């Protein structure tokens, strides 16, 4: 079951979903692994990413799926303006947020 979350990237609120692992099968001493996901360029998290996130969760891996600043349910302007630099910044902020999730091993977070 996904949970709605937000995190801040460079002053803008970014919308995210946390899809927790369905089991602790892959958990280690520090917690479960987690994959951080966002669409390339102008896509949003509601454009097919949930199916992948649920597949990871079924395999025992948490998923953290987010919208870039200015896209989807996230705040920020300009809207729908693709900037690889800003998207990389958002990924860094999403990684930091995923590392703080309860039950997630902060040393086993991937993109």
Backbone torsions as a table, in degrees:
resi	resn	phi	psi	omega
1	UNK	NA	126.2	-179.0
2	UNK	-79.8	151.2	178.7
3	UNK	-123.9	132.7	177.3
4	UNK	-76.0	133.6	177.8
5	UNK	-137.5	167.2	169.5
6	UNK	-136.0	157.6	172.4
7	UNK	-145.9	165.3	-176.5
8	UNK	-108.7	132.3	174.4
9	UNK	-127.4	113.4	178.4
10	UNK	50.4	44.9	174.3
11	UNK	87.2	-5.5	-179.2
12	UNK	-109.1	140.2	177.5
13	UNK	-78.1	123.8	177.7
14	UNK	-107.2	135.6	180.0
15	UNK	-85.3	141.4	-179.0
16	UNK	-147.0	160.8	169.6
17	UNK	-118.7	138.8	169.0
18	UNK	-108.6	121.2	176.1
19	UNK	-111.4	100.7	-176.5
20	UNK	-71.5	152.0	177.4
21	UNK	-58.6	145.3	179.2
22	UNK	-78.5	-11.6	178.5
23	UNK	-153.7	171.3	175.8
24	UNK	-100.6	24.5	-176.1
25	UNK	-57.5	-34.4	-178.3
26	UNK	-104.5	8.7	-179.2
27	UNK	-69.0	143.7	174.1
28	UNK	-116.4	-168.6	-180.0
29	UNK	-58.7	-29.5	-179.0
30	UNK	-92.5	-4.6	-179.0
31	UNK	123.1	-161.6	-176.8
32	UNK	-91.4	154.2	171.9
33	UNK	-72.3	160.8	-179.3
34	UNK	-143.6	139.0	174.0
35	UNK	-110.2	134.2	178.4
36	UNK	-103.0	129.5	-173.4
37	UNK	-133.8	141.9	169.8
38	UNK	-151.0	157.4	178.7
39	UNK	-73.9	154.8	174.3
40	UNK	-72.9	146.4	175.8
41	UNK	51.1	-109.4	-169.7
42	UNK	-100.7	8.2	179.7
43	UNK	-74.7	164.5	178.7
44	UNK	-124.6	163.3	-173.9
45	UNK	-63.0	-23.4	-179.2
46	UNK	-85.0	9.0	-178.9
47	UNK	-104.4	55.0	173.2
48	UNK	97.5	-5.3	-177.8
49	UNK	-74.8	-25.5	-177.0
50	UNK	-62.1	-37.3	178.4
51	UNK	-60.2	-41.4	177.8
52	UNK	-66.9	-43.7	179.8
53	UNK	-60.0	-42.7	179.3
54	UNK	-65.7	-34.8	175.8
55	UNK	-64.1	-43.0	175.3
56	UNK	-61.1	-44.0	-178.9
57	UNK	-61.7	-41.0	178.0
58	UNK	-62.7	-29.2	179.9
59	UNK	-84.4	-3.1	178.7
60	UNK	98.5	17.6	-178.5
61	UNK	-119.1	127.4	174.4
62	UNK	-66.6	153.1	175.1
63	UNK	-128.0	141.1	177.7
64	UNK	-125.7	108.6	-173.0
65	UNK	-113.6	130.6	-174.6
66	UNK	-139.2	162.0	171.8
67	UNK	-100.7	137.1	175.6
68	UNK	-64.2	160.0	171.8
69	UNK	-54.7	134.9	177.3
70	UNK	82.2	4.9	-179.5
71	UNK	-129.8	151.2	174.5
72	UNK	55.0	-131.2	-177.7
73	UNK	-87.0	2.2	179.4
74	UNK	-82.8	151.7	174.1
75	UNK	-77.9	177.2	173.7
76	UNK	116.9	146.1	175.6
77	UNK	-130.1	153.8	-1.5
78	UNK	-70.9	158.0	179.1
79	UNK	-83.7	144.4	176.4
80	UNK	50.3	36.9	177.4
81	UNK	-108.5	111.3	-176.6
82	UNK	-76.5	124.1	175.1
83	UNK	-138.3	110.6	-179.7
84	UNK	-59.3	-37.3	178.7
85	UNK	-60.5	-48.4	179.5
86	UNK	-66.1	-39.0	179.2
87	UNK	-64.3	-38.4	175.5
88	UNK	-63.5	-41.5	177.2
89	UNK	-61.2	-41.8	179.2
90	UNK	-64.2	-39.7	176.6
91	UNK	-61.2	-42.4	177.9
92	UNK	-60.6	-43.3	178.6
93	UNK	-66.7	-38.5	178.1
94	UNK	-66.0	-39.8	176.9
95	UNK	-60.0	-44.7	179.1
96	UNK	-61.9	-41.5	179.0
97	UNK	-66.1	-41.6	179.7
98	UNK	-64.0	-36.0	179.7
99	UNK	-65.9	-19.4	-180.0
100	UNK	-94.1	-2.3	-178.7
101	UNK	-66.3	140.3	178.6
102	UNK	-62.5	132.3	177.1
103	UNK	86.3	-5.4	179.9
104	UNK	-93.7	135.5	175.4
105	UNK	-78.2	112.5	-176.4
106	UNK	-63.2	-16.1	178.5
107	UNK	-92.3	-0.5	179.8
108	UNK	-128.1	55.5	177.7
109	UNK	-116.0	129.5	-176.6
110	UNK	-130.7	166.7	175.4
111	UNK	-98.0	NA	NA
